[in-house]
Amino acid sequence: MASDFSYDRVIGTTHESLRKLRTDYIDLLLMHWPSQSVPLDETLGAMRELQEEGSIRHIGVSNFSPSMVKEATRYAGIFCNQVEYHPYKGQDKLLEQAKELDYLLTAYQPISRGEILDDATLRKIGEAHGKSPAQVALRWLIQQENVAAIPKARSEDHLKNNLDVFDFQLSDEEMRRIFELAY
């Protein structure tokens, strides 16, 4: 809802959430979508004020284009930009910008709603490492500079498999082959 981006709503809803969570601060507050009706400086100004008072530690945005991130940095220090990113959806411009401006590109839907599970390239790379296509896709993401992944886990087994990506490395050639899957 656009009104949630107004100064008063950002301050009020954050304080209400802190009270409900019974904590003094949260680590990260995200502006989920750019707003067409509330100026960016108003929303980020409120978030910056919350940061200055110690209620939030970091400010993030989600689904922002490179130009929107650049504009956002005029009003607040941006810790991350959460966007859809997986082997089939390249984010070259955001990756470049994340390194340049030193923010974290956080990949949601990192296994492309399961679409990558039958991918021959990911399966072959996975076989070489004893891993699934999903684990290869997650490793590909986290092996990139300034990238984190937030995979969904529908069960404890999925969670364990998602976490089982830190015991192998993809070669430069394997990384290149996965980058080439983007369309």
Secondary structure as GFF3:
##gff-version 3
##sequence-region A 1 183
A	DSSP	three_ten_helix	2	5	.	.	.	ID=ss1
A	DSSP	alpha_helix	7	21	.	.	.	ID=ss2
A	DSSP	beta_strand	26	31	.	.	.	ID=ss3
A	DSSP	alpha_helix	40	52	.	.	.	ID=ss4
A	DSSP	beta_strand	56	62	.	.	.	ID=ss5
A	DSSP	alpha_helix	66	72	.	.	.	ID=ss6
A	DSSP	beta_strand	78	84	.	.	.	ID=ss7
A	DSSP	alpha_helix	92	101	.	.	.	ID=ss8
A	DSSP	beta_strand	104	108	.	.	.	ID=ss9
A	DSSP	three_ten_helix	112	118	.	.	.	ID=ss10
A	DSSP	alpha_helix	120	129	.	.	.	ID=ss11
A	DSSP	alpha_helix	133	142	.	.	.	ID=ss12
A	DSSP	beta_strand	147	150	.	.	.	ID=ss13
A	DSSP	alpha_helix	156	163	.	.	.	ID=ss14
A	DSSP	alpha_helix	172	179	.	.	.	ID=ss15
###
